[in-house]
Amino acid sequence: MRNPQTTTLLPGEDFLARHVAEIIAPRSLHITGTIVATATISVGRAYGYECTVDDGTGRLDIVYLGRRAVAGLRTGVRIAVEGRAGLRGDRPVVWNPRYRLEPESGADSARPLAAKDRRPEHHEAREIVEAVGHFRIYLGAAAGVGKTCAMLQEGHRRAHRGRDVVIGFVESHGRPVTEAKTAGLEIIPRKTVEYRGATFEEMDLDAILARHPEIALVDELAHTNVPGSGRNDKRWQDIRELLAADIDVITTVNIQHLESIADTVERITGVAVRERVPDTVVRQAGQIELVDSSPEQLRRRMVHGNIYPTESVQHALSHFFRTDNLTALRELTLRFLADETDEELVEALQQTETQALWETAERILVGVTAAPGTDAVIRRACRMAARFKADLHLVHVVTGDARPSADDGIGSLKQLGHDVGAQWTQIRADDPAQALMEFARQRQITQIVLGPSQRSRWQELLSRGSRVKRISRLASAAGIDVHIIARSQPPLVPKEPPCYEAAGRRVDSDR
């Protein structure tokens, strides 16, 4: 499971260590040295790229999680590294740092940079670049926290450093402050689309691909495209094409749009979450940055008309933007980020050899049936897997001669499993409990998640007793933990298709 670097937009910097000998972890550092060794390391199903840097006073390990290699970083190259150091054994280590490639000996560092030299791969690039910035997400608890402004500020920062930055799509929602921050950045014209007698504006994916900038700013990751506007239904699919074309993407999303969290938000707020993005898309980000704001500050912004139009303010304040809702959303956001940090992985790596596989990884199995509420069990298991940094397996056992039908719901559960990043397995067996346990032994499962039995006592007596109890007994003997998750009823909120309004703006109560 991918573990992106997570940071918060909070100021503060302690004393910078300029030499390896000065490092007393944890401490921020800015060190220049020569790479004396490199290696691709394995950590369970994950991997990383490790370099050892020598500055003459000592050696520093730098590790990029989720990368098999980093452009330009090889033995003999001089680099400047910025980050925050920890300790692994007796040697300092820094995870996913920013870096700058230094000129080779004798190079003319005063020579102006050509356009091609501004790429971070070039040996004479003089600007600090984000080593994990190929796909960056600004994450917020709700609309109005400042995600779009943060994205635009990052775009300006990179443009000032010589990077080729364009605005692929920014939705200002009529906010003057947001619109003002687009000034000075190239904007790719939007595509105009006719739909059901109205005119809309959407991102022109093909125009961005043809322009092929280094970096594209694309707002609202979970956005649903107007039918007929392009080949993809969702904006995250457009972004996937940009990334595949080697275009860096910076985007924004609110916590309620994540597939594994959306149903929880619906129960908390009573508002339907119509637009969702697979967790796997978010976890592919190289960097997730939290843009935070207190519930009280958000409500003040709402009252001042800085989030929604004046006519929508009162309804929003009494529904989605209630203080208790915003507090819960903020808590969900912080918990998600806490689950996605590298801290637990780093602690494990610090206790092991860097070349060794991480043998202590958790592996979670979910027994999937067509019973109502199984989707909620899968989402809950997904959150558990994220918390434990665990592999997630969904196993559906087909008994006897039964044949899966199109209306039994298994197909949608399989798609949900794909969206949350789980591995799907279907087994045919006469004894589901024994089949699940055999799978668990083969895959070294450490935890099993089940929904409660929905069969009557009479049905259980006719079929060897409760399957849940049998699995629990077998798992206990095998040393595997079992979690019984209640199948919650679906929230009583309206399920409506995305609604649009002319001029390319879309009004969503959950945006």
C-alpha positions as CSV (number, residue, x, y, z in Angstrom):
1,M,0.0,0.0,0.0
2,R,1.4,3.3,-1.0
3,N,2.5,5.6,1.8
4,P,2.7,9.2,0.5
5,Q,4.6,11.9,2.4
6,T,2.1,13.9,4.4
7,T,2.7,17.4,5.7
8,T,0.6,20.3,7.1
9,L,0.6,23.9,6.0
10,L,2.0,25.1,9.4
11,P,5.0,27.5,9.8
12,G,7.9,26.7,11.9
13,E,11.5,25.7,11.4
14,D,14.2,24.7,13.9
15,F,18.0,25.0,13.7
16,L,19.3,23.7,10.4
17,A,22.1,21.2,10.4
18,R,24.5,22.1,7.6
19,H,26.8,19.0,8.1
20,V,26.1,15.4,8.9
21,A,28.2,15.6,12.1
22,E,25.8,18.3,13.4
23,I,22.7,16.1,13.1
24,I,21.0,15.3,16.3
25,A,17.7,13.7,15.3
26,P,15.0,14.9,14.9
27,R,16.4,18.0,13.2
28,S,15.9,19.8,9.9
29,L,18.9,19.7,7.6
30,H,20.3,21.3,4.5
31,I,23.4,19.3,3.5
32,T,25.5,19.0,0.4
33,G,27.5,15.9,-0.3
34,T,28.3,13.1,-2.8
35,I,26.3,10.0,-3.3
36,V,28.5,7.0,-2.5
37,A,26.0,4.2,-2.7
38,T,22.5,3.5,-4.0
39,A,20.0,0.6,-3.7
40,T,16.4,-0.3,-4.4
41,I,15.0,-1.7,-1.2
42,S,12.0,-3.9,-0.6
43,V,9.5,-3.5,2.2
44,G,6.8,-6.1,2.0
45,R,4.8,-5.2,-1.2
46,A,6.3,-1.7,-1.2
47,Y,9.7,-0.5,-2.2
48,G,12.0,2.4,-2.0
49,Y,15.1,4.0,-3.4
50,E,18.0,4.6,-0.9
51,C,21.1,6.7,-1.4
52,T,24.0,7.2,1.0
53,V,25.4,10.7,0.9
54,D,28.9,11.6,2.3
55,D,29.7,15.2,3.0
56,G,33.2,14.7,4.5
57,T,31.9,14.8,8.1
58,G,29.8,11.7,8.0
59,R,27.2,9.7,6.1
60,L,23.5,10.3,5.7
61,D,20.9,7.9,4.2
62,I,18.1,9.3,2.1
63,V,15.1,7.1,1.3
64,Y,12.3,7.8,-1.2
65,L,9.4,5.5,-0.4
66,G,7.4,4.1,-3.4
67,R,10.2,4.8,-5.8
68,R,12.4,2.2,-7.6
69,A,14.7,5.0,-8.8
70,V,15.0,8.8,-8.7
71,A,16.1,10.7,-11.8
72,G,19.7,11.9,-11.6
73,L,20.5,10.3,-8.2
74,R,23.3,7.8,-8.8
75,T,26.8,7.1,-7.4
76,G,29.3,9.9,-7.8
77,V,26.7,12.7,-8.2
78,R,26.8,15.7,-5.8
79,I,23.4,16.8,-4.4
80,A,22.0,19.3,-1.8
81,V,19.4,17.7,0.4
82,E,16.7,19.4,2.5
83,G,14.5,17.5,4.9
84,R,14.1,16.4,8.5
85,A,16.4,13.7,9.8
86,G,15.7,10.7,12.1
87,L,17.9,7.9,13.2
88,R,18.2,4.4,11.8
89,G,20.6,2.5,14.0
90,D,23.6,4.8,14.5
91,R,23.2,6.6,11.1
92,P,20.9,9.6,10.4
93,V,18.3,9.1,7.8
94,V,15.8,11.4,6.0
95,W,12.7,10.3,4.2
96,N,11.4,11.7,0.9
97,P,13.6,14.8,1.1
98,R,13.7,17.7,-1.4
99,Y,17.0,17.7,-3.3
100,R,19.0,19.7,-5.8
101,L,21.6,18.3,-8.2
102,E,24.9,20.2,-7.9
103,P,27.2,21.1,-10.8
104,E,29.9,18.6,-11.6
105,S,33.4,19.7,-10.8
106,G,34.6,22.5,-13.1
107,A,31.1,23.3,-14.4
108,D,30.2,26.9,-15.0
109,S,27.6,27.5,-12.3
110,A,27.1,31.1,-13.4
111,R,25.8,30.1,-16.9
112,P,22.1,31.0,-17.3
113,L,19.8,28.1,-17.4
114,A,18.3,27.1,-20.8
115,A,14.7,25.9,-20.9
116,K,15.7,22.3,-21.1
117,D,18.0,22.8,-18.0
118,R,15.1,23.7,-15.8
119,R,14.0,20.1,-15.6
120,P,15.1,18.6,-12.2
121,E,16.9,15.8,-14.0
122,H,19.5,18.1,-15.4
123,H,22.8,18.2,-13.5
124,E,23.0,22.0,-13.4
125,A,19.5,22.7,-12.2
126,R,19.9,25.2,-9.4
127,E,16.4,25.1,-7.9
128,I,15.2,22.9,-5.1
129,V,12.6,20.5,-6.6
130,E,10.1,18.2,-4.9
131,A,11.4,14.7,-5.4
132,V,7.9,13.3,-4.6
133,G,5.9,16.0,-6.4
134,H,4.8,14.1,-9.6
135,F,1.3,13.9,-8.1
136,R,0.4,16.2,-5.2
137,I,-3.0,16.5,-3.5
138,Y,-4.2,19.3,-1.3
139,L,-6.7,17.7,1.1
140,G,-9.3,19.5,3.2
141,A,-12.2,18.7,5.5
142,A,-14.7,20.8,3.6
143,A,-15.1,23.6,1.0
144,G,-13.6,26.9,1.9
145,V,-10.5,25.7,3.8
146,G,-8.2,27.1,1.1
147,K,-7.2,24.1,-1.0
148,T,-7.4,25.9,-4.3
149,C,-5.5,28.9,-3.0
150,A,-2.8,26.6,-1.7
151,M,-2.6,24.9,-5.1
152,L,-2.3,28.2,-6.9
153,Q,0.4,29.4,-4.5
154,E,2.4,26.3,-5.2
155,G,2.0,26.8,-8.9
156,H,3.3,30.4,-8.6
157,R,6.2,29.1,-6.5
158,R,7.3,26.6,-9.0
159,A,6.8,29.0,-11.9
160,H,9.1,31.5,-10.2
161,R,11.7,28.8,-10.1
162,G,11.6,28.3,-13.8
163,R,9.2,25.4,-14.1
164,D,6.6,25.3,-16.9
165,V,3.3,25.6,-15.1
166,V,-0.2,25.9,-16.5
167,I,-3.7,26.0,-15.1
168,G,-5.6,23.1,-16.5
169,F,-8.8,23.8,-14.6
170,V,-9.5,26.0,-11.5
171,E,-12.9,26.4,-10.0
172,S,-13.1,29.7,-8.2
173,H,-16.9,29.4,-7.3
174,G,-17.0,33.1,-7.8
175,R,-14.5,33.8,-5.0
176,P,-12.5,37.0,-5.8
177,V,-9.5,36.0,-3.7
178,T,-9.2,32.7,-5.6
179,E,-9.7,34.4,-9.0
180,A,-7.0,36.9,-8.2
181,K,-4.4,34.2,-7.5
182,T,-4.8,32.8,-11.1
183,A,-3.2,36.0,-12.4
184,G,0.3,35.5,-13.9
185,L,-0.2,31.8,-14.7
186,E,-1.0,30.5,-18.2
187,I,-4.5,29.2,-18.4
188,I,-5.5,26.4,-20.8
189,P,-8.8,27.5,-22.4
190,R,-11.8,25.4,-21.3
191,K,-13.9,23.2,-23.6
192,T,-17.5,24.4,-24.1
193,V,-20.1,21.6,-24.1
194,E,-23.8,21.6,-24.9
195,Y,-25.9,19.3,-22.6
196,R,-29.7,19.2,-22.3
197,G,-30.1,22.6,-23.8
198,A,-27.5,24.3,-21.5
199,T,-23.9,25.3,-22.1
200,F,-21.1,24.1,-19.7
201,E,-17.4,24.5,-19.5
202,E,-15.1,21.6,-18.7
203,M,-11.3,21.0,-18.7
204,D,-9.9,20.4,-22.1
205,L,-7.7,17.3,-21.6
206,D,-6.5,17.0,-25.1
207,A,-5.4,20.7,-25.2
208,I,-3.3,20.1,-22.0
209,L,-1.8,17.0,-23.5
210,A,-0.9,18.9,-26.7
211,R,0.6,21.8,-24.7
212,H,2.5,19.2,-22.5
213,P,3.6,21.5,-19.7
214,E,5.8,20.3,-16.9
215,I,3.1,20.9,-14.3
216,A,-0.7,21.2,-14.6
217,L,-2.9,22.6,-11.8
218,V,-6.2,20.7,-11.9
219,D,-8.8,21.5,-9.3
220,E,-11.4,19.1,-7.8
221,L,-10.1,15.6,-8.2
222,A,-13.6,14.0,-7.6
223,H,-15.4,16.1,-10.2
224,T,-17.8,14.4,-12.6
225,N,-17.4,15.5,-16.2
226,V,-20.5,16.7,-18.1
227,P,-21.6,13.9,-20.4
228,G,-20.2,14.3,-23.9
229,S,-17.3,16.6,-22.7
230,G,-14.6,13.9,-23.3
231,R,-13.7,10.3,-23.1
232,N,-13.6,10.1,-19.3
233,D,-16.5,10.2,-16.9
234,K,-14.4,11.5,-13.9
235,R,-11.7,14.1,-13.6
236,W,-9.4,11.7,-11.7
237,Q,-9.4,9.6,-14.9
238,D,-8.3,12.7,-16.8
239,I,-5.5,13.3,-14.3
240,R,-4.4,9.7,-14.7
241,E,-3.9,10.4,-18.4
242,L,-1.9,13.5,-17.6
243,L,0.4,11.6,-15.2
244,A,0.9,8.8,-17.8
245,A,2.0,11.5,-20.2
246,D,4.7,12.5,-17.7
247,I,3.0,15.8,-16.7
248,D,3.1,16.6,-13.0
249,V,-0.3,17.2,-11.5
250,I,-1.3,19.2,-8.4
251,T,-4.9,18.8,-7.4
252,T,-7.4,19.2,-4.6
253,V,-10.0,17.1,-2.9
254,N,-12.3,17.1,0.2
255,I,-12.2,14.2,2.6
256,Q,-15.9,13.2,2.1
257,H,-15.2,12.2,-1.5
258,L,-13.0,9.3,-0.7
259,E,-14.8,6.0,-1.4
260,S,-14.0,4.4,1.9
261,I,-15.1,7.5,3.9
262,A,-18.1,8.7,1.9
263,D,-20.7,6.5,3.6
264,T,-19.5,7.6,7.0
265,V,-19.9,11.3,6.0
266,E,-23.4,10.6,4.7
267,R,-24.4,9.2,8.1
268,I,-22.8,12.0,10.0
269,T,-24.1,14.9,7.9
270,G,-27.3,13.4,6.3
271,V,-26.1,14.8,3.0
272,A,-25.6,12.6,-0.1
273,V,-22.0,12.4,-1.4
274,R,-22.6,12.1,-5.1
275,E,-19.0,12.4,-6.3
276,R,-16.5,9.8,-5.1
277,V,-12.9,9.0,-5.9
278,P,-11.3,5.6,-5.4
279,D,-8.9,5.4,-2.4
280,T,-6.3,3.9,-4.7
281,V,-6.1,7.1,-6.7
282,V,-5.5,9.2,-3.6
283,R,-2.9,6.8,-2.3
284,Q,-1.0,7.0,-5.5
285,A,-0.1,10.6,-4.7
286,G,3.5,11.2,-4.0
287,Q,2.6,13.9,-1.5
288,I,-0.6,14.8,0.4
289,E,-0.8,18.2,2.1
290,L,-3.4,19.1,4.7
291,V,-5.1,22.5,4.3
292,D,-6.7,22.9,7.7
293,S,-9.2,25.4,9.2
294,S,-11.2,25.3,12.4
295,P,-15.0,24.8,12.2
296,E,-15.5,28.3,13.7
297,Q,-13.3,29.9,11.1
298,L,-15.1,28.1,8.3
299,R,-18.5,29.2,9.5
300,R,-17.2,32.8,9.7
301,R,-16.0,32.6,6.1
302,M,-19.4,31.3,5.2
303,V,-21.2,34.2,6.9
304,H,-18.9,36.7,5.1
305,G,-19.9,35.1,1.8
306,N,-16.4,33.8,1.1
307,I,-17.5,30.2,0.4
308,Y,-21.0,30.0,-1.0
309,P,-23.3,32.7,-2.6
310,T,-25.3,34.8,-0.2
311,E,-28.5,33.0,-1.0
312,S,-27.0,29.6,0.0
313,V,-25.3,30.6,3.3
314,Q,-28.2,30.1,5.7
315,H,-29.1,26.6,4.4
316,A,-25.4,25.6,4.5
317,L,-24.9,26.8,8.0
318,S,-27.9,24.9,9.3
319,H,-27.1,21.7,7.4
320,F,-23.7,20.6,6.1
321,F,-21.7,23.4,7.7
322,R,-23.0,22.8,11.3
323,T,-20.2,23.0,13.8
324,D,-20.7,19.3,14.8
325,N,-20.5,18.2,11.2
326,L,-17.3,20.2,10.5
327,T,-15.7,19.0,13.7
328,A,-16.4,15.4,12.6
329,L,-15.1,16.0,9.1
330,R,-11.9,17.5,10.5
331,E,-11.4,14.5,12.7
332,L,-11.9,12.2,9.8
333,T,-9.3,14.1,7.8
334,L,-6.7,14.1,10.5
335,R,-7.3,10.4,11.1
336,F,-6.9,9.6,7.4
337,L,-3.6,11.6,7.3
338,A,-2.4,9.9,10.5
339,D,-3.0,6.5,8.9
340,E,-1.1,7.6,5.7
341,T,2.1,8.8,7.3
342,D,5.3,6.9,7.1
343,E,6.0,6.9,10.8
344,E,5.1,3.2,11.5
345,L,6.9,2.1,8.4
346,V,9.9,4.1,9.3
347,E,10.0,2.7,12.9
348,A,9.9,-0.8,11.4
349,L,12.6,-0.1,8.9
350,Q,14.8,1.4,11.6
351,Q,14.8,-2.0,13.4
352,T,15.6,-4.1,10.3
353,E,18.2,-4.3,7.7
354,T,17.4,-2.1,4.7
355,Q,17.6,-4.9,2.2
356,A,15.3,-7.2,4.1
357,L,11.6,-7.8,3.4
358,W,9.3,-6.4,6.1
359,E,8.1,-9.8,7.4
360,T,5.9,-8.3,10.2
361,A,3.4,-6.7,7.9
362,E,-0.3,-7.1,8.7
363,R,-2.6,-8.8,6.2
364,I,-6.3,-8.5,6.5
365,L,-8.9,-10.8,5.0
366,V,-12.6,-9.9,4.5
367,G,-15.2,-12.7,4.0
368,V,-17.5,-11.3,1.4
369,T,-21.1,-12.4,1.0
370,A,-24.2,-10.9,-0.8
371,A,-25.8,-10.0,2.5
372,P,-27.0,-6.4,2.7
373,G,-24.5,-4.1,4.4
374,T,-21.4,-6.0,3.2
375,D,-20.2,-2.8,1.4
376,A,-20.0,-1.1,4.8
377,V,-18.0,-4.0,6.2
378,I,-15.5,-3.6,3.3
379,R,-15.1,0.1,3.8
380,R,-14.5,-0.4,7.5
381,A,-11.9,-3.1,6.7
382,C,-10.3,-0.7,4.3
383,R,-9.9,1.9,7.0
384,M,-8.4,-0.7,9.3
385,A,-6.0,-1.8,6.6
386,A,-4.9,1.8,6.1
387,R,-4.4,2.2,9.8
388,F,-2.2,-1.0,10.1
389,K,-0.5,-0.4,6.7
390,A,-1.9,-3.8,5.8
391,D,-2.6,-5.8,2.6
392,L,-6.3,-6.2,2.2
393,H,-7.9,-9.3,0.6
394,L,-11.6,-9.8,-0.2
395,V,-12.6,-13.4,-0.5
396,H,-16.0,-14.6,-1.8
397,V,-16.8,-18.3,-1.4
398,V,-19.3,-19.8,-3.9
399,T,-20.8,-23.0,-2.5
400,G,-22.0,-26.1,-4.4
401,D,-23.3,-25.6,-7.9
402,A,-24.4,-22.0,-7.3
403,R,-23.7,-19.6,-10.1
404,P,-23.2,-15.9,-9.5
405,S,-26.0,-13.8,-10.9
406,A,-26.0,-10.2,-12.2
407,D,-28.3,-9.1,-9.5
408,D,-26.7,-10.7,-6.4
409,G,-24.6,-7.6,-5.7
410,I,-21.3,-9.4,-5.8
411,G,-20.2,-7.5,-9.0
412,S,-20.6,-4.1,-7.2
413,L,-18.7,-5.4,-4.2
414,K,-15.9,-6.5,-6.4
415,Q,-15.7,-3.0,-8.0
416,L,-15.8,-1.5,-4.5
417,G,-12.9,-3.7,-3.5
418,H,-11.0,-2.5,-6.6
419,D,-11.7,1.1,-5.7
420,V,-10.4,0.8,-2.2
421,G,-7.3,-1.0,-3.3
422,A,-8.1,-4.6,-2.1
423,Q,-7.2,-7.9,-3.9
424,W,-10.3,-9.9,-4.9
425,T,-10.4,-13.7,-4.8
426,Q,-13.4,-16.0,-5.6
427,I,-13.2,-19.6,-4.4
428,R,-15.6,-22.5,-5.0
429,A,-15.9,-24.8,-2.0
430,D,-18.5,-26.7,-0.1
431,D,-17.3,-25.5,3.3
432,P,-16.9,-21.7,3.3
433,A,-15.3,-21.5,6.8
434,Q,-12.7,-24.1,5.9
435,A,-12.0,-22.4,2.5
436,L,-11.5,-19.0,4.2
437,M,-9.1,-20.5,6.7
438,E,-7.1,-22.4,4.1
439,F,-6.8,-19.1,2.1
440,A,-5.7,-17.3,5.4
441,R,-3.0,-19.9,6.0
442,Q,-1.7,-19.7,2.4
443,R,-1.5,-15.9,2.4
444,Q,-0.3,-15.6,6.0
445,I,-3.3,-13.5,7.0
446,T,-3.1,-11.9,10.5
447,Q,-6.6,-10.6,10.8
448,I,-10.0,-11.7,9.5
449,V,-13.0,-9.3,9.2
450,L,-16.5,-10.7,9.0
451,G,-20.1,-9.4,9.0
452,P,-22.4,-10.9,11.6
453,S,-24.4,-14.0,10.7
454,Q,-27.8,-13.3,9.4
455,R,-29.1,-16.8,9.5
456,S,-31.7,-18.0,11.9
457,R,-30.9,-20.4,14.8
458,W,-32.8,-23.2,12.9
459,Q,-30.7,-22.6,9.7
460,E,-27.5,-22.8,11.7
461,L,-28.5,-26.1,13.3
462,L,-29.2,-27.5,9.9
463,S,-25.8,-26.5,8.5
464,R,-23.1,-27.3,11.1
465,G,-23.8,-24.2,13.2
466,S,-22.8,-20.6,12.8
467,R,-20.1,-20.0,10.2
468,V,-18.9,-16.9,12.0
469,K,-18.4,-19.0,15.2
470,R,-16.7,-21.8,13.3
471,I,-14.3,-19.3,11.6
472,S,-13.6,-17.7,15.0
473,R,-12.7,-21.1,16.5
474,L,-10.5,-22.1,13.6
475,A,-8.8,-18.6,13.5
476,S,-8.2,-18.7,17.3
477,A,-6.4,-22.1,16.9
478,A,-4.3,-20.6,14.1
479,G,-3.4,-17.4,16.0
480,I,-5.4,-15.1,13.7
481,D,-7.5,-12.2,15.1
482,V,-11.2,-12.0,14.1
483,H,-13.2,-8.8,13.9
484,I,-17.1,-9.0,13.7
485,I,-18.3,-5.8,12.0
486,A,-21.9,-4.7,12.3
487,R,-23.6,-4.3,8.9
488,S,-25.0,-0.8,9.1
489,Q,-28.1,0.2,7.3
490,P,-27.6,2.5,4.3
491,P,-28.0,6.2,5.3
492,L,-31.4,7.8,4.6
493,V,-30.1,10.4,2.1
494,P,-31.2,11.0,-1.4
495,K,-29.1,9.4,-4.1
496,E,-29.1,11.9,-7.0
497,P,-27.0,12.2,-10.1
498,P,-24.6,15.1,-10.3
499,C,-26.4,18.4,-11.0
500,Y,-25.0,21.1,-13.2
501,E,-25.8,24.7,-14.0
502,A,-24.9,26.7,-17.0
503,A,-21.6,28.6,-17.3
504,G,-19.7,25.6,-16.2
505,R,-20.4,25.9,-12.5
506,R,-21.9,23.0,-10.6
507,V,-23.8,23.4,-7.3
508,D,-23.1,20.5,-4.9
509,S,-24.3,20.6,-1.3
510,D,-21.3,18.4,-0.4
511,R,-18.5,20.2,-2.3
